[in-house]
């Protein structure tokens, strides 16, 4: 690899490392991600991903902690004594099945998981930004940990072309095209579940119709909206001291049209 190309690759990897760490810390702050779960990103031009070590605290994740794994889930970059999460196959198998996906989050949000536990209950788009899941929110039927390639492949099959799923009695998986978009989707996915739960306490819920979702989807500027949320949450976290100030250059998005 030529020197400039190698430098560009390293620069991209450093940005992704900082974005994964930032998304993880922000999801912890929003009480979406807890002591378990993980955020990953595809490394452009490589059959490899970035993901945190199995025992690393999500509340203290730093860019340098992240591991490089191949699409078989094997460690190919990082301290030899570290290993990826046992559920790394959630990530690798989805990336193999979905070339449009570049960022994945797996977490365990109790209220959202509740929609996989009650007969006749279905998590549906009730808020406008839930248009992202207008094509369905499937429930993966097996509550087990996804700790083999075969289980990861089955989960990727459940996801299909959709952008989120619930693992029954277990947790959630959300996929997106960039890490800023992933942060936005995790927040909106949780907000939608909370809104549906609270609305159901008041009476019969009127979900958004297919026509309403279609109209809003056509008007939504997804990249612009993800930049808006990214700017807000990153700025608030820096002001609150959750994100180190020297991460700033790695988290600036610049021209949103390039995302």
N, C-alpha and C positions, 0 to 999 in steps of 0.2 A: 504494500500500500504506500502511495506517495505521501510525503510529509504533510502537505496541506490537507489531504483527505483524512489522514489519521488524526490530525488536529481537530478537524470538523467533527469527526466521530466522537472524540473525547469530549468536545464541547457539548454535543447533543446529549451524551450520556450523563454529564455533570448536571445539565438542566433537568433531565428526567429524574435523576437522583434527588435533587432538591424538591421537585414537584411531588414525587411520591412521599417524601418525608413530610412536606407541608400538608398534602391532602390527608395523610394519616393523622397528623396532629390536630388538624381542623375537625376531622370526623370524630376524634376522641373528645374534643372540646364541645362538639354539638351532641354528644352522648349517642352517637350513631354507632361508632366503633368502640369496643371495650377491650377487655383483657385478651380477647381472641379475635381473629380475623386478620385480613391482610389486603394490601393494595399492590398492584403490579403494573408494569408497563412493558410493552414490546420494544426491544431495541431495534431501531430501523436498520434494514440491510443485513440483519443477522437472524439466525434461527435461535434467538435467545431472549430472555426476559430479565428484568430487575424485580426482585422481591426481597422482603425482609427475612432475617433468620428466624427460626422457630421460637427461640426463647427471648428474643429482643422485646422489651416493653414497648407497646405501641405509643405510650405517653412520652417516651424519651427517644423516639427514633430519629436518627441523623442520617444524612446522605451517605456517609462513609460506612454505615452499618449494612447497606444493601448488598445482596448477593447477585451474581450473574448465574443463571441456570439455562441449560439447553432445553429444547422442547420435549425431552424425555424426563425432565425434572432433575437432572444431574447438576451438581455444582461445578461450574467451570470458571468461576471468578470470585475471589473473596477468601477470607481465612480458611485454611484447610480444616480447622476444628469446628467450623460452623456448618449448619445444614439448613435447607429451606423448610418451610412449614410442611407438615405431613399432607396437607391439602393443596400442595403446589399443583396437583393435577387438575384442579378446578380451572386454573389459569392456563396451563399448557394445552389442555385439550380444547378449550374454547378458542385460544389463539390459532390452533391448527385448523379448526372448523370455520372460523370467522375471520377472513383477512381484513374485513372492515373494522375490526376491533383492535384498538391499541392500548386500552387501559381497562382494568378490571378491579372491582372491589368485592370482597366477601366479608360480610359482617353479620351480627346477630342482634337485630333490633326487635325486642320482645313484642311490642305492639303489632309491628308488621307481621311477624311470624304467626301471631294469633289468627290471621286470616287463613292459615293452613290447617287450623285445628277444629273449626266449627263446621258441622255439616250444613251445607247450603250457603255458606259464607264465601264471598268472592271479592278479591281486591280489584276494584274497577277504577277507571279514571273518573275522578269527581272534581278535581281542580284543573284549571286550563293547562298548566304546564305538564300535567300528566298525559298530554297528547303523545309524549314519547312512548307510552305503553298502550296506545290505541289498538295495536295489533295483538294484545293479550299479555297477561302475566301468568304464565304457567306455574304449576306446583310440581316440583320434582318429588315423586312419591316415596323415595327412600330417605329416611332421616339420618342415615349413617354418615360418618365422616367420609369425605371423598378422598381416600388415601391410596387409590390405585389408578393406573391409567384407564382401566376398564370402567371404573366408576366415574372418572372424569369424562370419558367419552359418552357415557350414558347421560350425564348431566348436560353436556353440550348438545346432545340430541333433544333433550327436553326443552332447552333454550331455543333451539332452532334459529330462526331469523329474528326472534324477539330480543328485547334489550334489557330484560330483568326477569328474574324468577324468584320464587320462594322455595326453599328446601323444607319439606314438611317437618314441622316440629324442630327445626334446626336454625335456619337463618336465610339470608338473602344473598343474591349475586346480581350485581349491576355492571353493565358493560358500556363502553363509550369509545369515541374516536380519539379523544385527547384526555389528559389528566384534568385540566380545568373543566371540561365537559363532564367528566366523571364526578367531580365534586358537586357540580350543579345537579346532576341526575340523582346522586345519593340523597341530597337534601330534598329535592322535589319528590322523590319516591317515598321518603319517610313522611314528608308533609302530607302527601296525598292519603297515605294510610291513616294518619292521625285524624285528618279531616273526615274521612269516611267513617271511622269509628265514632267520633263525636257527633257527626250528623245522624248516625243511626240511633243515637240515644234520644234524639228529638222526635223522630218519626220516620215515615217512609222516605228513603233516600231517592232523589231524582238524579241519576248519573248523567253526565254529559252525553248527548246523542252523537251518533256517528257524523251527522251533518255539522254539529257544533265543533266537534274535534277536527273535522276536515277543514273548516273555515279558520279555526285558530292555527292549525298546523301550517296553513298556507301563509298566514300573516307573521308567524314567529320567525325571527332572525336568530337562529339557534347559536351561532358563533358569537354574535354580539351579546346575547343574553348570558352566555357562559363567561365572557370577559367581564360583564357587569358584576356577576356574583363573585368571580375570582378576585376582582379588585376590592370588593367590599370585604370579603372574608379574610383575605391576605392582609389588607390594611388594618382591620380590627385586631387580628392576631398579633401583628407587629406592635400595635399600640398597647396591647395588653401584655406584651413580653412573652407571648407563646412561641413566636418565631424569632430567631436571632436576626438582628439587623443586617448582618453581613450576607444573609441569604438573598437579599433584595435583588441584585443583578440577575440571579438565576431564576427569579420568579416573575420578572417583567415580561409581559406578553407582546409588547410592541404593537405592530399593525395587526389588528384582529383578522384582517383578510388573509394573513399568511398562516393562520392556525389550521 
